[in-house]
Amino acid sequence: MNTQWTARARRTAVAVVVAVGLTVGAVGCSGGDGEDGKAESSATDSTGTGTGSDTSPQEGTSKTLAEVKGQDGLLLKITSASRDAGGFVTVSGELKNDGAESVRVSSRVSGDETEVVRHGTSLGGATLVDSAGKKRYYVLRDTEGRPLTTTDMPKIKPGASIPVFMQFPSPPASTEEVSFQLPTFASATISISG
C-alpha cells in the first residue's frame, strides 16, 4: 500500500511541476491572431525549427508535421511533437478557422471523461496511438483532473488562428511515429522528435 502511495505521489508531483511550467510557458508565448495561406495536403515541405506557438507573419518558417480537418472549417496544423526530459511528449501547433464564419471549438474535442469535461472545453480528448506497441496514450492530467492541454479556447474569427498544445506520456524511445487522433478531426501520422 505504501509503495502505491509513493508512486501516486511521484506522478502527482511531476504533474504539478509540468502544469506550472506549461502555464509559465503559455503566458510567455501568448500572442494574437496569426495568418497563413491555406494548405490542402496533410504534410507540407516548409522548413525551419518553429514550435507552433508563434503566430507571427514568420509562420512559414515552421515545419508542418500534419494538417487535419475538423468540423465547421477548423484546421489543426501540427508543427511539433517532441519528447521532454521528464518522459513526456508535447504536441504543438495551431488551430485555424478556415471557414467563412466565426466558430467555437466543439466541446466534443474534450472527450467524454467526466474528470476532464468538468474543467470546460479543451483538447483533452486527443490521443496518440502507437500501433507497433499496441498502446494508446491519453492527454495527461494534473492533480485536480485538468488536462495538460490548451483550454478555454475563444471563438475563432474567419482566417484567424490560435496556438495549441497537448501533453502525453512518452511512448518508448524506439517509437518514432504515432497516429494522432482528436474527436471531430481526421487522424494523422506524426513523427516524434527528441
DAZIBEL-V627257 format. One record per backbone hydrogen bond with DSSP energy under -0.5 kcal/mol. CO is the residue of the C=O (numbers start at 1). NH is the residue of the N-H. E is the energy in kcal/mol with one decimal. If there is no record, write none. Layout:
{{CO NH E} {CO NH E}}
//
This chain:
{{1 5 -2.0} {2 6 -2.1} {3 7 -2.2} {4 8 -2.3} {5 9 -2.8} {6 10 -2.3} {7 11 -2.3} {8 12 -2.5} {9 13 -2.6} {10 14 -2.6} {11 15 -2.5} {12 16 -2.2} {13 17 -2.3} {14 18 -2.6} {15 19 -2.5} {16 20 -2.4} {17 21 -2.4} {18 22 -2.8} {19 23 -2.2} {20 24 -2.4} {21 25 -2.4} {22 26 -2.9} {23 27 -2.3} {24 28 -2.1} {25 29 -1.6} {26 30 -0.6} {27 30 -0.7} {42 67 -0.7} {53 55 -0.6} {56 59 -1.4} {57 60 -0.6} {58 61 -2.3} {59 62 -2.3} {61 50 -0.6} {63 65 -0.6} {64 44 -0.6} {66 78 -3.0} {68 76 -2.9} {69 186 -1.9} {70 73 -0.6} {71 74 -1.9} {73 98 -3.1} {74 70 -3.0} {75 77 -0.6} {75 96 -3.1} {76 68 -2.5} {76 78 -0.6} {77 79 -0.6} {77 94 -2.3} {78 65 -2.9} {78 66 -1.4} {80 92 -2.5} {81 193 -3.1} {82 90 -2.6} {84 87 -1.7} {87 170 -2.3} {88 84 -3.3} {89 91 -0.6} {89 168 -2.8} {90 82 -2.1} {90 92 -0.5} {91 166 -2.0} {92 79 -2.1} {92 80 -1.7} {93 164 -2.4} {94 77 -3.0} {94 96 -0.6} {95 162 -1.9} {96 75 -2.7} {96 98 -0.9} {97 159 -2.8} {103 156 -3.3} {106 109 -1.5} {107 110 -1.6} {108 111 -1.6} {109 125 -2.3} {113 116 -0.7} {113 117 -2.8} {114 118 -2.0} {116 119 -1.8} {117 120 -1.9} {121 152 -1.8} {123 126 -1.8} {126 139 -1.0} {127 181 -2.6} {128 130 -0.5} {128 137 -3.4} {129 131 -1.0} {129 179 -2.4} {130 134 -1.0} {130 135 -1.9} {135 130 -3.1} {137 128 -2.3} {138 169 -0.6} {140 148 -3.2} {142 145 -2.0} {146 142 -2.5} {147 149 -1.9} {148 167 -1.9} {150 123 -1.3} {155 157 -0.6} {156 103 -2.2} {157 160 -2.1} {160 97 -2.5} {161 34 -0.5} {162 95 -2.8} {164 93 -2.1} {165 150 -2.0} {166 91 -3.1} {167 140 -2.9} {168 89 -2.7} {172 175 -2.1} {174 176 -0.7} {176 192 -3.1} {178 180 -0.6} {178 190 -2.9} {179 129 -2.4} {180 188 -1.8} {181 127 -2.6} {182 185 -2.3} {188 180 -3.7} {190 178 -2.3} {193 83 -2.7}}
//
